[in-house]
């Protein structure tokens, strides 16, 4: 019986050890990726002041809500014939919920690498009305296995990559996250034409350069590369030729709502568990089974009787029976 069992156990041991190695170093790299069919929403809310184009006046102390909806464009991703590319669309709605009126809507479509999260220029990508080229940096997500260093992240308001520095760790609803911070100081992002009377000038209208200043803080799960929480301090103004602020278009201090954080953490934990299953639990389980089977098989092979001894035992048994 041992002649049959020990080679089977040894073979199974080798088989499970190979499975463990493939799971950790090949299968994980092929299967752990950002999804094509993503769908998620996140919400920021806080106090803001802004210029109402409808009422032609500045409204202050209002409650502003930003709803950010992301959906995967599976057809666009499949059209690339490249399984490493995902294409996601986003729609952002900024609303004054104090006066129940919209402030701004915007949309974008970005392609990116499904492992690193870095943007790829393809697939009809756009930010607002602009079809972008030369996009650089992270898009919707940080990389899988995010590291403790700075990253370039594309800013859809500044229309350029912004450097986010690693600023330590923080616990968000029980999840250990990396904190990344970016500062944008007086970046000109375009120009706006407004009625001259608003600025105390004569004439029908005046065009002034538009400037963007912001401090953004993201709390990112380093395992999944998913932002779980965001704080945003943003100010957009019109300045005259001397650099003086003539009109505040938006001045707000916003943060992820508790409900939004809870939903993000819940979805993130599910994804983190899937990653751990492929990268940790499956390789370790297969390795343990493989080692147990291999050790048992080798032990039985060493303890088995030699062929000559078995033959003599058989002869003695036959002689005794005769």
BELNORPE-V370868 format. One record per run of one state. SS is the DSSP state (@ for helix, = for strand, . for the rest). FROM is the first residue (numbers start at 1). LEN is the number of residues. If there is no record, write none. Layout:
SS;FROM;LEN
SS;FROM;LEN
This chain:
.;1;1
@;2;30
.;32;7
=;39;14
.;53;4
=;57;16
.;73;1
@;74;6
.;80;5
=;85;12
.;97;4
=;101;13
.;114;4
=;118;3
.;121;5
=;126;2
.;128;2
=;130;1
.;131;7
=;138;1
.;139;12
=;151;5
.;156;4
=;160;13
.;173;2
=;175;21
@;196;4
.;200;5
=;205;17
.;222;4
=;226;14
.;240;5
=;245;12
.;257;1
@;258;46
.;304;3
@;307;15
.;322;1
